[in-house]
Amino acid sequence: MTARKKKVEPKEAVQVLPVAGIKPYVAKKGEKYMNKKQQEHFRKVLLAWRKELEEEITRTVHQMRDEPENPPDPNDRASQETDMSLELRSRDRERKLIKKIDEAIARLDEGEYGYCEECGVEIGIERLEARPTAEMCIDCKTLGEIREKQMG
């Protein structure tokens, strides 16, 4: 019995969903990396994303104020506390993400945005579209994760 080789399909382009309703930037052939247009695009993406997160946090704060204090039924009360705990954990993650967005905007202001903090190479438009707060190229990020797994 001979082993069959699996046919390898070519990799498909990953479709990036627009952040905050802003369509992904499509670089033109020969276009300089991190030119003014690209910088403006990513600034717009980061600011819109930040605004969305802040609105979500504000909505949660208002929702917490408006909810009744303690429902009489212990099961309802436990359910409400669990929901609130999950909501607060989500908001905490969003606050941390806002900090990363602010750091990315600062890198834009300094002309460092889009370049790997480890090795200095271009992170790439596609990676930044998928993760606008990326600080490292995919190779350095992957190596860092491998090291982290080996240490932990």
Summary of the structure (lengths in Angstrom):
residues: 152
radius of gyration: 21.4
end to end distance: 42.7
largest distance: 70.1
contacts: 331
relative contact order: 0.12
helix: 58%
strand: 3%
